[in-house]
Every structure is written in structure tokens, then in C-alpha cells.
Amino acid sequence: MIFDKSLLGFIGICCLPPILLLIYLPNVSLQWIIVQSGFFSFGAGLLTYKLIPSVADLTSQANLTGMDLNKKGDPKYSGKKIPESLGICVAVVYLVCVILFQTFQWFSFPETIQLSEYNAALTSICFMILLGFGDDVLNLRWRYKLILPMFASLPLLVAYAGGTTVVVPDINFPVPLREWLGVVFDLGIFYRIYLLMLAIFCTNSINILAGINGLEVGQSVVIATSIIIHNLIELTIASSAPISSSSATLASVSPHLFSLILMIPFLFTTISLLFYNWYPSRVFVGDTYTYFSGMCFAVVAILCHFSKTLLLFFIPQILNFLYSVPQLFGIIPCPRHRVPKFNAETGKMEAIPTNLTIINLLLMITGPLTERQLCVYLLIFQGLCSCVGFGIRYCLAPFFF
């Protein structure tokens, strides 16, 4: 197989920062736990890469196939059916990897294990995999896609052991917020409602920013990498604290360690899927993958207490949602597929202004692009937004909190 240079460059850019941060992590015991998780995850990635062609054959035999709308009219791809729902392969291998590492963790370093969080995370992820695969097979209506994630998120809310208070920003315009609300304000039940809405948003936002070969999987790789970098930065800060400080103990860093244990296998298995989903795509990931990936992000953000930071990594998805609101809520007609149109003569994608997505918006700004160029530009935008998110989190936020 000949790999696309842009794909290899993208994967290299995503993998290099976490590796460097891990090398310079001061705590050797944390390093060793993360490295062991990496070994399990690497094996899961290889297994995913080997299984995808076999699972693709099975989905084709079950008639779970589709046409690539972005190549309509291209004689090279005319009439070619592409296997769908390959997210199920990634999701199952991911679950097996996490469960095996949970067992290994129980015997090797039980002081770091969090059984209630683990079980809640796996329950919610399994529920969303079932919903996604059901959607691929049964073509569920949108109202079910909004309702069912609420039930999938309930185990997260039950297992959530964090507080419901928020630090009030030190802002005096237009009113001095801290004089009105205090330094810390308890949102109570409204904070848990916010977490519920976060889970629903994560599971659907990736699904509505889709339709281009490699885009769903690529944006998930960028978000997962951003989360891993955030976790490693927090572990480095905690490990660099004075020895006498309790912040240097495993108990205090366990939320970010738990997040890494869930995100590292996700990253490896997703990269394996990206090799097959990159342009020209040989498999489609289906709603199974988009719901699975969204719930994985929601799980680590909620259970590991960095939900607001996660939203900084979802800036493109938030912008796409806001831009899509008139269609999503039926104010103007919303077609089933809101992808750009393919011009067979030029081989480029052209914007459809009435389809309100940032994919079409980018084409309206840049003009026609090839599908590969369009995906690369969108992933660059996703990466730049993550950089902005890190700037807000570590440079701007300390001035207000």
C-alpha cells in the first residue's frame, strides 16, 4: 500500500508533541504507566488495521454499502460501492483494549484504578456504539439521535464525583461579577444538566461536520491529540510540584491519568481507521464511529473534570453548529446530505451556499478545491483552533480566574 504524504505528515504532526511531553514528564512511575498503555494501544492499532479489510467484506455482504457522493460523475469511481459502518471495528477493538488494560492495571498498579469511573465510561461508550450502529442499519430519525444520548450519558452523571461549583471570572465590566456572585458559585443541578448537554453535543457535533473523505476521523485525531497534550501538561505541572505537596501524588493526578488510558487507545485505533478513510476513501466510518468518538471525548471530559477545556478543542464544531442552526431546527429546508457538489470536469468540490456548514463556507471563501485539499484545510483549521484553545486555557484564563 502506498500512503499519501499529506496523511503521513498529518499523523506525524499529531504524534510528535505528545511523545516529547511524555519524554520530559518528571514522574517516572507515571511515564511507565503511560508507556504500558501505549504498548496495549499500539497492539490495538495494529489489530484494527488488520481487521478493517475483513470487516469491510462482512459489511459489504450485509449490503451495508454506499456511494461516494463527492465523486458522482467521476468515471473512475462511478458505480463503486464502498463498505460502510467500519466504525464498529474500531469501537470493538478499542473496548477490548481498554478492558484488557483495566485488568492489567488492577494487578500491576491498583492504586490508580477507578472502577466506578471505568464502568460508567464503558457503559456509556457501549450504548453509543449500539445507537450508532443502529442508526447505520435502521436510519433513525434526528429526534431519536437527540434523545438516546441523554440515556447513554446517565451512567456518567451517576459516576461523576466532582463538584458543581464554578470559579467566577474576575471581570468588572459591565458589572463586577464577583461582588454579585462571589468567588465560587454553586450551579447545583444546572451543572449536571450542562454535563448532559455536553455529552449530547459531543456525540452529534462530529456527525454534522462530516461528508468529506477523512474529515470525521481526522478531526477526531486532532481532538484526541489535544486532549492527550492537555493531560500530559497537567501531569507535568502536578509532578513538578514540591514533594511535600499532595498534588504530586497519584491520587491527585489520577483523573488525567485515567483520561490518557482512555484516549491513547482511541488515538491509535483511529489512526488505523484513517489510513482506510483518507482520500480516496476505501471505507466509510458510518454514524457508529462519529457517535463512538463523540462519547469518548465526553466521557473523559466529564469524569476527568475538564469539560470547559474540551469545548476549547471543539471550536470548529461549535462554529459549524451555530452556522447550521437555521437548517438543524427547520427554519430553512435541510437536505439529508449537506455536502458540497463535485464538478466532474474540474475534479474539484464547489460550494452550495444553501447548505449551511463550514465546509461549504470554506469553499465560498477559497473557491473550488479538490476533496483532499478541502479535508487538509479543514484539519489545519481544527489544529489552529486547538492552538487557540491552549492559548486561552494556559495564557489568557489565569488573568481572569
C-alpha positions as CSV (number, residue, x, y, z in Angstrom):
1,M,0.0,0.0,0.0
2,I,1.3,3.5,-0.9
3,F,0.5,6.0,1.8
4,D,-0.4,9.6,1.0
5,K,2.4,12.0,2.0
6,S,-0.1,14.5,3.4
7,L,-1.6,11.7,5.6
8,L,1.8,10.7,6.9
9,G,2.7,14.3,7.6
10,F,-0.6,14.8,9.4
11,I,-0.1,11.8,11.6
12,G,3.5,12.8,12.4
13,I,2.5,16.3,13.4
14,C,-0.2,14.9,15.7
15,C,2.0,12.3,17.4
16,L,5.2,14.3,17.9
17,P,4.1,16.7,20.6
18,P,2.7,14.0,23.0
19,I,5.8,12.0,22.6
20,L,8.0,14.9,23.5
21,L,5.8,15.8,26.5
22,L,6.0,12.2,27.7
23,I,9.8,12.1,27.4
24,Y,10.0,15.2,29.6
25,L,7.4,14.1,32.2
26,P,9.3,14.3,35.5
27,N,7.4,11.4,37.2
28,V,9.0,8.1,36.1
29,S,6.1,6.0,37.6
30,L,3.6,7.9,35.5
31,Q,5.8,7.6,32.5
32,W,5.9,3.8,32.9
33,I,2.1,3.5,33.2
34,I,1.6,5.6,30.1
35,V,4.2,3.7,28.2
36,Q,2.5,0.4,29.1
37,S,-0.9,1.8,27.9
38,G,0.9,2.8,24.7
39,F,2.1,-0.8,24.1
40,F,-1.5,-2.1,24.6
41,S,-2.8,0.7,22.3
42,F,-0.2,0.1,19.6
43,G,-1.3,-3.6,19.5
44,A,-4.9,-2.4,19.3
45,G,-4.0,-0.1,16.4
46,L,-2.3,-3.0,14.5
47,L,-5.2,-5.3,15.1
48,T,-7.6,-2.6,13.9
49,Y,-5.5,-2.1,10.7
50,K,-5.6,-5.9,10.0
51,L,-9.3,-6.4,10.8
52,I,-10.7,-3.5,8.8
53,P,-10.5,-5.2,5.3
54,S,-12.2,-8.4,6.8
55,V,-14.9,-6.4,8.5
56,A,-15.4,-4.4,5.3
57,D,-16.1,-7.6,3.4
58,L,-18.7,-8.6,6.0
59,T,-20.5,-5.2,5.9
60,S,-20.5,-5.4,2.1
61,Q,-22.0,-8.9,2.2
62,A,-24.7,-7.5,4.6
63,N,-25.4,-4.7,2.0
64,L,-24.0,-2.0,4.3
65,T,-22.5,-0.1,1.5
66,G,-22.9,3.4,0.0
67,M,-21.9,5.6,-2.9
68,D,-19.4,8.4,-2.6
69,L,-21.5,11.5,-3.3
70,N,-18.4,13.6,-3.7
71,K,-17.2,11.6,-6.7
72,K,-20.5,11.4,-8.6
73,G,-19.8,11.7,-12.3
74,D,-16.1,10.6,-12.0
75,P,-15.8,7.6,-14.3
76,K,-13.0,6.2,-12.1
77,Y,-15.4,5.8,-9.1
78,S,-18.8,5.5,-11.0
79,G,-21.0,2.7,-9.6
80,K,-18.4,1.8,-7.0
81,K,-19.9,0.7,-3.7
82,I,-17.9,1.4,-0.6
83,P,-18.3,-0.5,2.7
84,E,-20.0,1.4,5.5
85,S,-20.1,1.3,9.3
86,L,-16.5,0.4,9.7
87,G,-16.6,2.4,13.0
88,I,-17.8,-0.8,14.6
89,C,-14.4,-2.4,14.0
90,V,-12.6,0.4,15.7
91,A,-15.1,0.6,18.6
92,V,-14.9,-3.1,19.4
93,V,-11.1,-3.3,19.3
94,Y,-11.0,-0.1,21.4
95,L,-13.3,-1.6,24.1
96,V,-11.3,-4.9,24.2
97,C,-8.1,-2.9,24.6
98,V,-9.4,-0.8,27.4
99,I,-10.9,-3.8,29.3
100,L,-7.7,-5.7,29.0
101,F,-5.6,-2.8,30.2
102,Q,-8.1,-2.4,33.1
103,T,-7.4,-6.0,34.1
104,F,-3.7,-5.4,33.7
105,Q,-3.9,-2.2,35.7
106,W,-5.7,-4.0,38.5
107,F,-2.8,-6.4,39.1
108,S,0.1,-4.0,38.3
109,F,-0.8,-0.7,39.9
110,P,-4.2,-1.0,41.6
111,E,-3.8,2.3,43.4
112,T,-4.5,4.2,40.2
113,I,-7.6,2.3,39.1
114,Q,-11.1,3.9,39.3
115,L,-13.6,1.1,38.9
116,S,-16.8,3.2,39.1
117,E,-15.5,5.7,36.5
118,Y,-14.2,2.8,34.3
119,N,-17.5,1.0,34.3
120,A,-19.5,4.2,33.8
121,A,-17.3,5.1,30.8
122,L,-17.5,1.7,29.2
123,T,-21.3,1.6,29.7
124,S,-21.9,5.0,28.0
125,I,-19.5,4.2,25.2
126,C,-21.2,0.8,24.6
127,F,-24.6,2.5,24.5
128,M,-23.4,5.0,21.9
129,I,-21.8,2.3,19.7
130,L,-25.2,0.5,19.8
131,L,-27.0,3.7,18.9
132,G,-24.6,4.5,16.1
133,F,-24.7,1.0,14.5
134,G,-28.5,1.0,14.9
135,D,-28.6,4.3,13.0
136,D,-26.4,2.9,10.2
137,V,-28.7,-0.1,9.9
138,L,-32.2,1.4,10.6
139,N,-31.6,5.1,9.6
140,L,-33.0,6.6,12.8
141,R,-34.7,10.0,12.8
142,W,-33.0,13.0,14.2
143,R,-35.3,13.2,17.3
144,Y,-34.0,9.8,18.4
145,K,-30.4,10.8,17.9
146,L,-31.0,13.7,20.3
147,I,-33.0,11.7,22.9
148,L,-31.0,8.5,23.2
149,P,-27.6,10.1,24.0
150,M,-29.3,11.5,27.2
151,F,-29.9,8.0,28.4
152,A,-26.3,7.0,27.4
153,S,-25.0,9.8,29.5
154,L,-26.8,8.9,32.7
155,P,-24.0,6.5,33.9
156,L,-21.5,9.4,33.6
157,L,-23.7,11.6,35.7
158,V,-24.1,8.9,38.3
159,A,-20.4,8.3,38.5
160,Y,-19.5,11.9,38.4
161,A,-17.8,12.7,41.7
162,G,-16.7,16.3,41.0
163,G,-18.2,19.4,42.4
164,T,-21.0,21.5,40.9
165,T,-19.3,24.9,41.6
166,V,-17.6,27.2,39.1
167,V,-15.0,29.8,39.7
168,V,-16.5,33.2,38.9
169,P,-14.2,35.2,36.5
170,D,-12.7,38.4,37.9
171,I,-14.5,40.7,35.4
172,N,-15.7,44.1,36.4
173,F,-17.4,45.1,33.1
174,P,-20.3,45.6,32.7
175,V,-20.8,44.5,36.3
176,P,-18.4,43.2,39.0
177,L,-19.3,39.6,38.8
178,R,-17.5,38.5,42.0
179,E,-19.3,41.1,44.1
180,W,-22.6,39.8,42.8
181,L,-21.9,36.0,42.8
182,G,-18.8,35.6,45.0
183,V,-15.5,33.9,44.0
184,V,-17.1,30.5,43.7
185,F,-20.7,29.9,42.6
186,D,-22.6,26.7,43.0
187,L,-24.7,25.8,40.0
188,G,-26.2,22.7,41.6
189,I,-28.4,20.6,39.3
190,F,-27.8,23.0,36.4
191,Y,-24.2,21.9,36.3
192,R,-25.2,18.3,35.8
193,I,-27.7,19.5,33.1
194,Y,-24.7,21.3,31.4
195,L,-22.7,18.0,31.5
196,L,-25.7,16.2,30.0
197,M,-25.9,18.8,27.2
198,L,-22.2,18.5,26.7
199,A,-22.5,14.7,26.0
200,I,-25.3,15.3,23.6
201,F,-23.3,18.0,21.8
202,C,-20.1,15.9,21.5
203,T,-21.9,12.9,20.1
204,N,-23.7,14.9,17.4
205,S,-21.2,17.7,16.6
206,I,-18.7,15.4,14.8
207,N,-21.6,13.8,12.9
208,I,-22.8,17.1,11.4
209,L,-19.3,18.2,10.4
210,A,-18.8,15.3,8.0
211,G,-19.2,14.2,4.4
212,I,-15.6,14.6,3.2
213,N,-13.2,11.6,2.9
214,G,-11.1,11.6,6.1
215,L,-12.8,14.5,7.8
216,E,-14.7,12.8,10.6
217,V,-11.7,10.6,11.6
218,G,-9.2,13.4,11.0
219,Q,-10.9,15.8,13.3
220,S,-11.2,13.1,15.9
221,V,-7.4,12.5,15.7
222,V,-6.8,16.3,16.3
223,I,-9.2,16.5,19.2
224,A,-7.8,13.3,20.8
225,T,-4.2,14.6,20.4
226,S,-5.2,17.9,22.0
227,I,-6.7,16.1,25.0
228,I,-3.6,13.9,25.4
229,I,-1.4,17.0,25.3
230,H,-3.6,18.7,27.9
231,N,-3.4,15.7,30.1
232,L,0.4,15.5,29.8
233,I,0.8,19.2,30.6
234,E,-1.4,18.8,33.7
235,L,0.6,15.7,34.8
236,T,3.9,17.6,34.3
237,I,2.6,20.6,36.3
238,A,1.4,18.3,39.1
239,S,4.6,16.2,39.1
240,S,6.8,19.3,39.2
241,A,5.2,20.5,42.4
242,P,7.1,20.1,45.7
243,I,7.4,16.6,47.1
244,S,5.5,17.6,50.2
245,S,2.6,18.8,48.2
246,S,-0.3,16.3,47.8
247,S,-0.7,17.4,44.2
248,A,2.3,15.2,43.3
249,T,0.5,12.0,44.5
250,L,-1.0,9.5,42.1
251,A,-4.4,10.2,43.7
252,S,-4.4,13.8,42.6
253,V,-3.3,13.2,39.0
254,S,-5.4,10.1,38.5
255,P,-8.2,12.0,36.6
256,H,-5.7,13.0,33.9
257,L,-4.0,9.5,34.0
258,F,-7.5,8.0,33.6
259,S,-8.1,10.2,30.6
260,L,-4.8,9.2,29.0
261,I,-5.7,5.5,29.5
262,L,-8.9,6.0,27.6
263,M,-7.5,8.4,24.9
264,I,-4.3,6.7,23.9
265,P,-6.0,3.5,22.6
266,F,-8.6,5.7,20.9
267,L,-5.9,7.6,19.1
268,F,-4.1,4.5,17.9
269,T,-7.2,2.7,16.7
270,T,-8.5,5.9,15.0
271,I,-5.2,6.4,13.1
272,S,-5.5,2.9,11.8
273,L,-9.0,3.7,10.5
274,L,-7.7,7.0,9.0
275,F,-5.4,5.0,6.7
276,Y,-8.5,3.5,5.0
277,N,-10.8,6.5,5.2
278,W,-8.3,9.1,3.8
279,Y,-8.9,10.3,0.3
280,P,-9.8,8.3,-1.8
281,S,-11.7,6.5,0.9
282,R,-11.9,2.7,0.8
283,V,-14.3,2.5,3.7
284,F,-16.9,4.8,5.3
285,V,-17.0,5.1,9.1
286,G,-20.7,5.5,9.5
287,D,-22.6,7.0,12.4
288,T,-21.2,4.2,14.5
289,Y,-17.8,5.9,14.6
290,T,-19.0,9.5,15.0
291,Y,-21.2,8.7,18.0
292,F,-18.4,6.5,19.5
293,S,-15.8,9.2,19.1
294,G,-18.0,11.9,20.5
295,M,-18.9,9.9,23.5
296,C,-15.3,9.0,24.2
297,F,-14.5,12.7,24.3
298,A,-17.5,13.4,26.5
299,V,-16.6,10.6,28.9
300,V,-13.0,11.8,29.6
301,A,-14.1,15.5,29.9
302,I,-16.9,14.8,32.4
303,L,-15.2,12.1,34.5
304,C,-11.8,13.8,34.5
305,H,-13.2,17.3,35.2
306,F,-12.0,19.3,32.2
307,S,-15.3,19.9,30.4
308,K,-14.7,23.6,29.7
309,T,-11.3,22.8,28.3
310,L,-12.8,20.2,26.0
311,L,-15.1,22.9,24.5
312,L,-11.9,24.9,23.5
313,F,-10.9,21.9,21.4
314,F,-14.4,21.8,19.8
315,I,-14.3,25.4,18.4
316,P,-14.8,24.3,14.7
317,Q,-17.7,22.0,15.8
318,I,-19.3,24.8,17.8
319,L,-18.9,27.3,14.8
320,N,-20.3,24.7,12.5
321,F,-23.3,24.1,14.8
322,L,-24.1,27.8,15.2
323,Y,-23.8,28.3,11.4
324,S,-26.1,25.2,10.8
325,V,-28.8,26.2,13.4
326,P,-31.3,27.5,10.8
327,Q,-31.2,24.2,9.0
328,L,-30.9,21.9,12.0
329,F,-34.0,23.5,13.6
330,G,-36.0,23.5,10.4
331,I,-36.1,27.3,9.9
332,I,-34.9,26.7,6.3
333,P,-35.0,23.4,4.4
334,C,-32.4,20.9,5.4
335,P,-31.3,18.2,2.9
336,R,-30.2,14.9,4.2
337,H,-26.7,15.3,2.8
338,R,-25.3,18.9,3.1
339,V,-22.0,18.2,1.3
340,P,-20.6,20.4,-1.5
341,K,-21.1,19.4,-5.1
342,F,-18.5,17.7,-7.2
343,N,-17.6,19.1,-10.6
344,A,-16.6,16.1,-12.7
345,E,-15.0,18.4,-15.3
346,T,-12.6,20.1,-13.0
347,G,-12.3,17.3,-10.4
348,K,-13.0,19.9,-7.6
349,M,-15.6,20.5,-4.9
350,E,-17.8,23.6,-5.3
351,A,-19.8,25.3,-2.5
352,I,-23.6,25.0,-2.2
353,P,-24.4,28.3,-0.3
354,T,-27.8,27.0,0.9
355,N,-26.1,24.1,2.7
356,L,-25.0,25.8,5.9
357,T,-21.8,24.0,7.0
358,I,-18.3,25.4,7.5
359,I,-17.3,23.0,4.7
360,N,-19.3,25.0,2.2
361,L,-18.4,28.2,3.9
362,L,-14.7,27.5,3.4
363,L,-15.3,26.8,-0.3
364,M,-17.1,30.0,-0.6
365,I,-14.0,31.8,0.7
366,T,-11.3,29.9,-1.1
367,G,-13.1,28.9,-4.3
368,P,-13.3,25.3,-5.6
369,L,-10.8,22.8,-4.1
370,T,-10.1,19.1,-4.6
371,E,-11.6,16.9,-1.9
372,R,-8.1,16.1,-0.5
373,Q,-7.3,19.8,-0.3
374,L,-10.6,20.6,1.4
375,C,-10.0,18.0,4.0
376,V,-6.5,19.1,4.7
377,Y,-7.5,22.8,5.0
378,L,-10.3,21.8,7.5
379,L,-7.9,19.7,9.6
380,I,-5.4,22.6,9.6
381,F,-8.2,24.9,10.8
382,Q,-9.0,22.3,13.5
383,G,-5.4,22.2,14.6
384,L,-5.1,26.0,14.7
385,C,-8.3,26.2,16.8
386,S,-6.8,23.7,19.3
387,C,-3.7,26.0,19.5
388,V,-6.0,28.9,20.2
389,G,-7.7,26.8,22.8
390,F,-4.4,26.0,24.6
391,G,-3.6,29.8,24.5
392,I,-6.9,30.6,26.2
393,R,-6.5,27.8,28.7
394,Y,-2.9,28.4,29.8
395,C,-2.2,32.1,28.9
396,L,-5.5,34.0,29.0
397,A,-7.5,32.2,31.6
398,P,-5.1,32.9,34.6
399,F,-5.8,36.6,34.2
400,F,-9.5,36.0,34.9
401,F,-9.5,33.1,37.4
